[in-house]
Amino acid sequence: MENSNKKVITVAEDSYHKLTCTTEGFDYKPDTMRYVYGKSIRRPLEAWFLDELDFFKEKYRDYEIFTLGSSLVFGEKFINYLTICEFDIRTEQDFENLKTALWESDQAIRKKFHPMWKWDIAARKDFSIVFMVGHLDLAYFLQHRQEFRTKAHSRYMSSFIPENAEIKSVDYKVLKDGKIVAFDENLLSKEDKFVFENFQGIKYETIKK
């Protein structure tokens, strides 16, 4: 017998793929469907990207930006949440390995159907590294942000950081006017608070046609 409480919506679709979002007992409309470029009142992407650069350069004044990741070629999708990671590497070879790993990961993201996150800005100061990750959707952000707080990507990160390296991570929210503020679960709207408490019940699935 079919579960009448299960809700399935199509988030995106092309000739080869369909991305669905499934919930049980409640509704959830992903941010990529709620905030559509050209219709949303959110700050225009080309203007917000300059705000993001200013935010990053003010926070990390002495750092040299070495990549903008997918920022300039990612299409018309709004970044709604950010994660900034900091860690140290040991050698110039580690730095070369890091750039290679970022490039390979970035290429994989671009090939993915309707990805919900992307690499943004990465910079260095001597052997101190900082990079920014952009998230397009609240539920996806909540489901995956811990991966940037720990070494869950150990196989990916092992090529450029030592096993005992400490990774610091801070999350941010992008407001409608483009302002970037620290993510605080206590300041969420009633609707977003519900998502915060139930994000594990939201399932994304890409189906090949």
One Martini backbone bead per residue (centre of mass of N, CA, C, O) as a GRO file, in nm:
protein
  209
    1MET     BB    1   0.096   0.037   0.023
    2GLU     BB    2   0.079   0.360  -0.022
    3ASN     BB    3   0.227   0.646   0.100
    4SER     BB    4   0.042   0.939   0.169
    5ASN     BB    5   0.286   1.109   0.320
    6LYS     BB    6   0.442   1.117   0.067
    7LYS     BB    7   0.665   1.361  -0.083
    8VAL     BB    8   0.713   1.441  -0.436
    9ILE     BB    9   0.952   1.644  -0.605
   10THR     BB   10   1.063   1.832  -0.878
   11VAL     BB   11   1.353   2.019  -0.911
   12ALA     BB   12   1.491   1.882  -1.174
   13GLU     BB   13   1.510   1.868  -1.549
   14ASP     BB   14   1.598   1.654  -1.820
   15SER     BB   15   1.668   1.424  -2.068
   16TYR     BB   16   1.847   1.241  -1.833
   17HIS     BB   17   1.733   1.385  -1.565
   18LYS     BB   18   1.614   1.362  -1.212
   19LEU     BB   19   1.535   1.570  -0.936
   20THR     BB   20   1.443   1.476  -0.609
   21CYS     BB   21   1.211   1.547  -0.332
   22THR     BB   22   1.173   1.378  -0.016
   23THR     BB   23   0.893   1.343   0.205
   24GLU     BB   24   0.741   1.281   0.544
   25GLY     BB   25   0.465   1.472   0.659
   26PHE     BB   26   0.597   1.707   0.477
   27ASP     BB   27   0.697   2.012   0.342
   28TYR     BB   28   0.948   2.086   0.072
   29LYS     BB   29   1.118   2.370  -0.075
   30PRO     BB   30   1.373   2.435  -0.237
   31ASP     BB   31   1.574   2.706  -0.290
   32THR     BB   32   1.606   2.664  -0.606
   33MET     BB   33   1.282   2.718  -0.631
   34ARG     BB   34   1.243   2.990  -0.465
   35TYR     BB   35   1.524   3.106  -0.599
   36VAL     BB   36   1.494   3.281  -0.895
   37TYR     BB   37   1.647   3.409  -1.143
   38GLY     BB   38   1.458   3.714  -1.212
   39LYS     BB   39   1.243   3.682  -0.948
   40SER     BB   40   1.402   3.744  -0.719
   41ILE     BB   41   1.492   3.974  -0.443
   42ARG     BB   42   1.760   3.906  -0.451
   43ARG     BB   43   2.067   3.972  -0.497
   44PRO     BB   44   2.246   4.005  -0.751
   45LEU     BB   45   2.499   3.807  -0.844
   46GLU     BB   46   2.707   4.020  -0.950
   47ALA     BB   47   2.688   4.184  -0.680
   48TRP     BB   48   2.734   3.966  -0.461
   49PHE     BB   49   3.018   3.875  -0.543
   50LEU     BB   50   3.150   4.141  -0.451
   51ASP     BB   51   3.065   4.114  -0.157
   52GLU     BB   52   3.217   3.849  -0.106
   53LEU     BB   53   3.497   3.956  -0.164
   54ASP     BB   54   3.499   4.175   0.052
   55PHE     BB   55   3.454   3.985   0.291
   56PHE     BB   56   3.707   3.812   0.249
   57LYS     BB   57   3.928   4.041   0.239
   58GLU     BB   58   3.864   4.149   0.524
   59LYS     BB   59   3.911   3.876   0.683
   60TYR     BB   60   4.173   3.815   0.466
   61ARG     BB   61   4.405   4.041   0.406
   62ASP     BB   62   4.690   3.852   0.378
   63TYR     BB   63   4.561   3.696   0.149
   64GLU     BB   64   4.590   3.482  -0.137
   65ILE     BB   65   4.411   3.439  -0.409
   66PHE     BB   66   4.389   3.118  -0.612
   67THR     BB   67   4.062   3.084  -0.624
   68LEU     BB   68   3.704   3.076  -0.759
   69GLY     BB   69   3.612   2.837  -0.875
   70SER     BB   70   3.265   2.845  -0.971
   71SER     BB   71   3.169   3.146  -0.953
   72LEU     BB   72   3.179   3.247  -1.277
   73VAL     BB   73   3.036   2.946  -1.397
   74PHE     BB   74   2.750   2.848  -1.237
   75GLY     BB   75   2.529   3.027  -1.289
   76GLU     BB   76   2.182   3.099  -1.186
   77LYS     BB   77   2.271   3.073  -0.854
   78PHE     BB   78   2.208   3.080  -0.521
   79ILE     BB   79   2.376   3.168  -0.233
   80ASN     BB   80   2.281   3.091   0.119
   81TYR     BB   81   2.544   2.935   0.219
   82LEU     BB   82   2.845   2.921   0.431
   83THR     BB   83   3.180   2.775   0.439
   84ILE     BB   84   3.469   2.813   0.649
   85CYS     BB   85   3.801   2.693   0.604
   86GLU     BB   86   4.082   2.598   0.823
   87PHE     BB   87   4.435   2.529   0.747
   88ASP     BB   88   4.741   2.343   0.743
   89ILE     BB   89   5.036   2.315   0.572
   90ARG     BB   90   5.382   2.214   0.486
   91THR     BB   91   5.410   2.242   0.165
   92GLU     BB   92   5.431   2.305  -0.171
   93GLN     BB   93   5.323   2.029  -0.251
   94ASP     BB   94   5.062   2.051  -0.097
   95PHE     BB   95   4.958   2.288  -0.263
   96GLU     BB   96   4.952   2.141  -0.534
   97ASN     BB   97   4.758   1.919  -0.436
   98LEU     BB   98   4.528   2.106  -0.363
   99LYS     BB   99   4.475   2.228  -0.645
  100THR     BB  100   4.413   1.960  -0.777
  101ALA     BB  101   4.175   1.874  -0.595
  102LEU     BB  102   3.996   2.120  -0.651
  103TRP     BB  103   3.975   2.085  -0.955
  104GLU     BB  104   3.853   1.800  -0.958
  105SER     BB  105   3.605   1.870  -0.785
  106ASP     BB  106   3.495   2.097  -0.962
  107GLN     BB  107   3.448   1.923  -1.216
  108ALA     BB  108   3.247   1.728  -1.081
  109ILE     BB  109   3.033   1.937  -1.011
  110ARG     BB  110   2.975   2.042  -1.305
  111LYS     BB  111   2.872   1.743  -1.398
  112LYS     BB  112   2.652   1.765  -1.213
  113PHE     BB  113   2.321   1.743  -1.146
  114HIS     BB  114   2.216   1.992  -0.978
  115PRO     BB  115   2.392   2.121  -0.770
  116MET     BB  116   2.419   2.228  -0.403
  117TRP     BB  117   2.732   2.294  -0.449
  118LYS     BB  118   3.049   2.490  -0.406
  119TRP     BB  119   3.324   2.629  -0.490
  120ASP     BB  120   3.486   2.932  -0.423
  121ILE     BB  121   3.710   3.054  -0.215
  122ALA     BB  122   4.078   3.062  -0.223
  123ALA     BB  123   4.353   3.085   0.021
  124ARG     BB  124   4.684   3.223   0.124
  125LYS     BB  125   4.933   3.211   0.407
  126ASP     BB  126   5.164   3.053   0.327
  127PHE     BB  127   5.050   2.759   0.513
  128SER     BB  128   4.773   2.900   0.516
  129ILE     BB  129   4.433   2.792   0.474
  130VAL     BB  130   4.141   2.914   0.283
  131PHE     BB  131   3.791   2.818   0.237
  132MET     BB  132   3.491   2.847   0.036
  133VAL     BB  133   3.155   2.730   0.072
  134GLY     BB  134   2.869   2.680  -0.130
  135HIS     BB  135   2.514   2.689  -0.058
  136LEU     BB  136   2.177   2.642  -0.200
  137ASP     BB  137   2.060   2.474   0.058
  138LEU     BB  138   1.948   2.410   0.367
  139ALA     BB  139   1.928   2.101   0.386
  140TYR     BB  140   2.200   2.040   0.252
  141PHE     BB  141   2.371   2.198   0.450
  142LEU     BB  142   2.289   2.033   0.707
  143GLN     BB  143   2.383   1.749   0.590
  144HIS     BB  144   2.708   1.859   0.504
  145ARG     BB  145   2.874   2.049   0.703
  146GLN     BB  146   3.035   1.831   0.870
  147GLU     BB  147   3.242   1.762   0.639
  148PHE     BB  148   3.401   2.049   0.711
  149ARG     BB  149   3.469   1.982   1.028
  150THR     BB  150   3.591   1.725   0.929
  151LYS     BB  151   3.756   1.417   0.796
  152ALA     BB  152   3.551   1.283   0.589
  153HIS     BB  153   3.757   1.365   0.343
  154SER     BB  154   4.027   1.199   0.376
  155ARG     BB  155   4.100   1.101   0.089
  156TYR     BB  156   4.105   1.390  -0.029
  157MET     BB  157   4.291   1.538   0.207
  158SER     BB  158   4.557   1.352   0.230
  159SER     BB  159   4.731   1.504  -0.001
  160PHE     BB  160   4.760   1.800   0.197
  161ILE     BB  161   4.713   1.681   0.493
  162PRO     BB  162   4.765   1.590   0.791
  163GLU     BB  163   4.623   1.368   1.007
  164ASN     BB  164   4.647   1.591   1.267
  165ALA     BB  165   4.487   1.810   1.153
  166GLU     BB  166   4.327   2.116   1.193
  167ILE     BB  167   3.977   2.200   1.139
  168LYS     BB  168   3.827   2.497   1.074
  169SER     BB  169   3.470   2.598   1.115
  170VAL     BB  170   3.235   2.829   0.953
  171ASP     BB  171   2.906   2.956   0.944
  172TYR     BB  172   2.682   3.107   0.695
  173LYS     BB  173   2.447   3.364   0.602
  174VAL     BB  174   2.248   3.475   0.329
  175LEU     BB  175   2.089   3.747   0.268
  176LYS     BB  176   1.880   3.915   0.059
  177ASP     BB  177   2.092   4.174   0.058
  178GLY     BB  178   2.388   4.003   0.095
  179LYS     BB  179   2.440   3.963   0.373
  180ILE     BB  180   2.692   3.831   0.597
  181VAL     BB  181   2.621   3.589   0.850
  182ALA     BB  182   2.609   3.416   1.115
  183PHE     BB  183   2.512   3.108   1.193
  184ASP     BB  184   2.186   3.089   1.372
  185GLU     BB  185   1.949   2.885   1.500
  186ASN     BB  186   1.805   3.110   1.692
  187LEU     BB  187   1.737   3.301   1.412
  188LEU     BB  188   1.530   3.143   1.285
  189SER     BB  189   1.273   3.082   1.129
  190LYS     BB  190   1.008   2.887   1.158
  191GLU     BB  191   1.056   2.733   0.893
  192ASP     BB  192   1.367   2.682   0.931
  193LYS     BB  193   1.345   2.539   1.203
  194PHE     BB  194   1.201   2.293   1.096
  195VAL     BB  195   1.430   2.204   0.911
  196PHE     BB  196   1.648   2.180   1.131
  197GLU     BB  197   1.473   1.941   1.280
  198ASN     BB  198   1.416   1.772   0.970
  199PHE     BB  199   1.652   1.719   0.754
  200GLN     BB  200   1.669   1.396   0.760
  201GLY     BB  201   1.371   1.388   0.598
  202ILE     BB  202   1.543   1.484   0.346
  203LYS     BB  203   1.546   1.366   0.001
  204TYR     BB  204   1.787   1.320  -0.249
  205GLU     BB  205   1.739   1.227  -0.607
  206THR     BB  206   1.906   1.096  -0.887
  207ILE     BB  207   1.755   1.024  -1.202
  208LYS     BB  208   1.779   0.813  -1.463
  209LYS     BB  209   1.623   0.786  -1.788
   0.00000   0.00000   0.00000
